[in-house]
Amino acid sequence: MKRRVAITGIGAITPLGIGMEKNWEKVKKGVPGISKIEFPGSRLFPHSFAGSVSNFDPADFIPKKKMIKLMNREAQMAVSAAGLAIADAGMDGCYSPHRTGLYLGTGLTSGQLPDLIKLVGNSIDENDRFSYRHMGTEALPNCNPLLSFKILTNMPLCYISILFQVKGPNMVFNPWSGNTAQAIGEGIVAIQQGDIDCAIVGGCDSKTNYVGFLTFTKLGLLSKKGKSRPFDKNRDGIVLSEGACILVLEDLEKAESRNANIYAELSGYATVTDPDSKSGWHPQPMRGPEVLEKRTEVLEKTMKQAVSDSGLDKDGIDLICAAANSHPVGDLVEARAVESLFKGRAAPPVIAVKTLTGDMIAAAAPFELAVCALALKEGILPAGVAPGESDENIRLRFCKNKPEKKDIKTALSNSFEFGNSKVSLTARRYS
C-alpha cells in the first residue's frame, strides 16, 4: 500500500516577494510582479519587461559568505528558498539525513555575461568560427577556474545538499518546468514507496538577463510587447522571470505524529513524453488541425493519468492551475485539452499564475503547486489571473476578479510548457 505524502513546508523567492506568505497574499489579490528592468544589453531587445526578484540579499539566508561568492543567482535563491521551506516545516533534525531526498529542477544556468564572452572569444579559430579544439586548448585553460561552480546545472542541488546535510537520493532535472514537475513527482514516489521519509523538492531559474532574453528571442517565444496574458486573445509570447520555490514533502503519518503544519496532500502524479513537442509551439501547426489535435491528446492523457493516480475521476477536481504562459499556440492547446477532458460537464475554475509572475521556467511548477496547496488549505480561489480579453477559441471558466471563498477539495496543477515532458500533479485538501 502506498504511503501518503504531505506538503509541510514552502519556501518561495519570486517577483511577488520573499517568503510564501507574501507571495500568497499577492496571488490572492491578483497583484502582478512584472516590471521594466535594465541589464547589460537590454536596449538590444524590443522591451525589457520581466519578473525580477527585488530586495534579495543571499547573506540574509546563507551564513557562509565564501560559499555565496561561488554561487550564481539561481543557486543563491534556491539555497535561500530551501532554508525558508525547512524552517517553515519545522523538521530540522526530525529525519535521518540518509532518509531525506533532494529532487531539484534547474534551468540552463549560464553564468555572468563577461565570463561567457571571454570563454566564447577564446574559442574562435583563425577562420573566425567557433572551434571546440580552441575551446579545449585556449578558452577553458584560461578561464576563471571557479567558473564551473556557477555554470554547471547541478550546482544549486549540490549547495543545498551540503548546507542542509541531505544524504539520501540527490537528483537534478532540467531545463524546463515539466522537468521540475518530474522532480516533484519523483520525490512523491520515493516517499510513497518507502524509500525515504522526507523529500526536499522544487526548482530555481533566472532568465532576466541578456542570455535569457537572447535565447528566447532566437526561439521566437518572447512576447514582443512585454505583457504576460495567458489565454488572452492578444497574447503574443512569454515574459521571462526568475525565482526559486522549494517544498518539503513528508510521509503524512510521520508528519501527523510530530504535529506538523500540513498544507495539502499530494495524491497524483503523471508524466507523459511528447516526442514532437516543438511542433506544438511553432505558429505553423495552426494551419494543420491534425497537429493541434495530436498535441491536445497528449495533454489530456497526462491530466487523465494524474487524476486516476490520485484515486479520483475528473468530477472530483475543483480547481485547475494551468501551465499557460501567454504563448499563442501553447495556451490554446492546453485550453482544448481541458475542454476535452471535461467534455459533458462544466470544467472547474482555472487560474493562470504566470499572469502575475511571468514564466519562472524551472521554478514555475513548484510555485504553482504551492499556490494550489494554499488555495485548498484556505478554501480560496485567487483573483486577477483571468484573461483581460477572452479568446473566442477558448471556453474555460476562470476565477473572478476578487478572492472567492470556495469549498475546494482537490486541485490539478499542469506543467505543459516547453520540452518533451508533460506533467500533471494533483493535490487534496488535508483533513
N, C-alpha and C positions, 0 to 999 in steps of 0.2 A: 504493500500500500504506500502510495506517495505521501511524503511528509508535506505539510502545508507551509507556505512561505509568506512572511510578513515584511512590510517596509517599516522600519523602526527609526530610521534617521535620514535626513535630507540636508545636503549642503549645496547651495546654489550661488554662483557668481555670474551674473548676466547683465545685459544692458539695462535691466529693470532695477538692479540693485544687488547688494551683497547680503546673503542670508535669505533663506526661503520665505521667512515671514514677510520681509519687504517685497519680495517678488510676488508672493501670493496676493498681497493687498493691491498691487498694481494690476495683476491679471484680473482679479475680481472686478475692478473698476474700469478695466479697459484702457489703462494708461500706457501709451507706447514708449519705447526706449530707443527709437531710431532718431538720429540727428546727423547733421553735416559735420564731418571730421576732416582733419588735414593730416597727411603723411607724406614723406618724400615721394614725389612723382604723382601726387593726387591730381594735379592740374592736367595730367595727360588723359584723364578719363572724363566721360560726359558728366559725371557727378561724383561726389564722394560721400553720399549718404550711407550710413551703416549703423549697426547696433554695436556701439562701443561701450566697454565697461569703464566707468569712471570712478575716481576716488578709491582705486585699488592699490594697496601697498602690501606686497608679499611679506614684508617684515612684520606686519601685524599678525601673521599667522604662522610663519616659519622661523623658528628660533635660530637656526644655523645659517648665519649670514654668508658664509663661504659657499654653502650649497645653493643659495639664491643666485649667486653670480654664475653658477654653472647651468642654471635653468633658463629655458626660453619662456615666453609669456604663457604659453599653453600649460607648461609644466607648473609654473608658479600658481596659476589659477586652479589646476587640478589638485595639487597638494593642499592648497588652502581650503578648497571645497571638501576634500576628504576629511580634513580636520574638523570642519563645521559639521559634517554628517556624523562622524564618530562621536563628537561631543553631544549632538542632538539625540543620538541613540542611547547615550549613557552606557555604552557597552565596553568602555575601556577596561581591559583585564577580565572580562566575562568569559572570553573564549580562548582556547589554546591557539597560539599563532599558527600551529600546524593544522588546525581545523577551521581556519579562516582563509577564504579565497579572494582573489583580486581579478576582476574582469573589466578591462578598460578599453574604451574606444577612443582613438586619436585621429586627427587629421594628418595630412601630408605636411608635417612640420617642416618649416622652411629656413629658419634662422634669420638673421638680420641681413638686409639688402647689401650693405657694404661687404660683408663676408662672402656673400654669394657672387657679387660682381667680381671680386678678386679671384674667386675659385674658377669661375667661368672664363675670365680673361686669361688666366694662365693655362687654360685648356685649349686655346685656339692655336692651330698649327700654322705653318708658313703659307698655306693657301687660304688663310682666314676662315677656316672651317673648324668646327668643334672636333676634337680628337680625344678618344678615350686613352690613347697612348700618352698624349701630353697631360691629360688629367692625372694619370698614374705617375708619370715621371716628373712633371713640373708643378702641377696645381696642388695635389694633396701633400707632397713633402714640404711645401712652402706655406701651407695654410696654418691657421691657429690650431695647435694640437687639441685644444678643448672644444673645437667647433662641433665635433661629433656628439658631444653631450647636449648640444642644442638642436641638432637637425635629425637625429635618429628618432623614429616614431615611437619606439618603446620606452624612451627615457621618462616620460611622465609616470608610467607604470612603475619603473624602477625606483623613482624617488618616493612614491607612496609606499611601496613595499619596504624600502629601507627605513623610512622615518616612522612608519607605524607597525613595523615588525610583522608583516603579513607573510607567513612561511608556508601557507598551503598553495594550491594551484594558482599560478600567475599567468594570465593570458591577455594579449593585446590584439585588438581588432581595428582595422582601418581600411579606407579613409572616410566612409560615408555614414550617414545617420543610420541606415539599415544595418551596417556592421556593428555600430554601437548597440543597437537594439538586440543584435545577436549576442553581444557580450552580456547584456542584462539577462537574456534568455538562458545562456549557459550557466550563469550564476544561480538562476532559479532551479534549473535541472539538477545541478550539483547538490543543492540542499534537498530537493525532493528525493533524490536517490540515496541520501545519507552520506555522501562523500565528504561533506563539510557541514558545519553548523551555522556558519555565518559567511556572507559574501559582501564585499565592497565592490559596487558596480557603478558604471557611469561613463562619462566622456568629457573631452576637452577639445577646444579648437579655437583658432583665431585666423580669420581671413580679412581683417580690417587693415590691410597693408598693401603695398604695391604688388607683391607677388600674388596675393589673393585676388585682387582686382584684375590683374593681368590674366591670370589663369581663367577666371570665369568670363572675362570679356572674350578671350580667344575661343572658349567653348560655346559662346553665344547664349549664355544663360543669365547674364546680369541684366537687371532692369535698366532701361535706358533713362527712366525718369527718377529713379531712386525711391520708388514707393513700393512698399510691401503690402499687397492687397489680394490675398488668397481668395479664389472663387469670384472675384470681382470681374465684371466684363471688360474693364480697362487694364487688367493685369498685363504686364509685359516682361516679367522676369523677376529674379530673386534679388533681395537686398542682403548683402553679406553681413555677418555678425561675428561675435566672439563670446566665449564664456566657458564655464565648466559646471557640471552638475553631477554630484555623487550621491548614491543611495546606499544605505546599509540594509541588507536583507538578512533575515534570521529564520531559523526553524520556528514556526509560530508557537509551538508548545513551549519551547525554551524561552521565547520572548515573553510569553504569558507567565511563566514560572518566576521571572525576575521583575514582573510588573512593568514591562517596558511600554512606552507610548507607541501604539500601533496605528499607523496612518491608514493602511489598507492591506488587504491580502492579494497577492499576485497569484492568479489561478490559471492562466492560459498563455501559451507561447507557441507561435508558429513562424517558421521561416521557409520561404519558397524562392527558388532561384529562377530568375528570368534571364535566360541566355541571350536574349535580343533586346536588352533594356535600352540601349542607345536610341533605337528607333522610336521608342516611346517618348523621347524628349525633343526630337527634331520636328520642326514645323511640317516637314514633308508628309509624315503619316496622316496629317489632317485630310490629305487628298485621297487616302486609301482607308475606307471604313473598316476593312478586314484587319488592318494592323491595329487600329484603335480597339477593336473588339478583342483581339488577342491580348493586348495589354490589360484590358478590363478583366478578362477571365483570370489572369494571374493574380491580380489584386483581390478579386472576390474570393478566390481559392484560399489565399493567405488569411483573410478575415474569417472565413468559414472554419478553417482548421484551428485557429486560435480560440474561437468560440466553443468548438467541440472539445478542445483540450481542457477547457475550463469546466466542462460538465454541463454547459448551458446549451440553449438553442438561441437563434437570433432574436427571438421575442424577449429574451432576458437581458438584452443590452439597453441601457438607459441613456448612455452618453457616448459620443464618438469624438475623440481628439484626432483631427485629420492631420496628415502629413503635409498637406497643401502649403506650398511655399511661394505662390504667386506666379508659377510658371504656366504659360498659356495651355500647353498640352497636358502636363502632369496633373494639374488641378482638375481638368476635365475628365481625365481617365479615372482618377480616384473618385470623383463625384459619381460617375457612371457605375463604378464598381459598388459603391454604397447603395445606389438606387437599385441595382440588380439584386444585391444581397437581400434587401428588404422589400423586394417586389411583392405587392399584395397587401402591404401594411405600411403605415406611416413610419418613416425612418426616425430614429432617435435624434434629438438635437445635436448639432455639430459645432465644435469650436475649432478655430484655426489660430493657434498661439503665435505663429510666425507673423501674424498681423502686427503684433506688439514688439516682438524681439528681432525680427528678421530671421535669417536662417543661420543658426549656430553650427550647422553641418554636423560634425561628430558629437557635439554637445546637445543637439536638439532632442534626441529620443528620451534620455533620462529626465530632462526638464519637463517635457510634455507628459511623461508618465507621472512625474511628481505633481503636476497640475491636476491630473485625474485623481490621484490619491487624496489631495486636499479637497477637491470638489465632492468626492464620496464621503470623506470624513465630516465635512461641514454641511453637506446637503445643499450645495450652492452651485448654480450654473453661472459661470463668469460672464461678464458683459463685454461689449465692444469688440468682439472678434468675428463679426459677421461682415460680409461684403457691403461696401457702400452702395454700389450699383449692381443689381443682380444680373447675372449672365443668364439669358433666356434658355441656354442649353443645360443649365444646372438647376435641378429641382430638389434641393436639400432644405431641411428645416434648421435654421441657425438660432443660436442663443439671442436673447433680446438685448437691447442697448443699455440694460442695467442689471446688476446682480439679481438672480431669482432663486428664492428658496424652492428646493425641489427634492422630493424623496427619491434620490437616485441610489441604486444599489450596486450597479455594475457599469464599468466603462471599458471601452475598446480604444487603444492607442495605436495608431498606424505610423510606420516608418517606411514610406514608399518612394523616397526621393531618389537621387542618383545612384548608379551602381546596379549590380545584378541581384543583390539580396533584398527581398521584400519581407518585412517583418510586421506582425501584429502581436500585441500583448493585451491581456485582459486583467482587470483589477476588480475586486469586490470590496464593498464596504465591510469593515470588520465589525463583527458582533459576536 
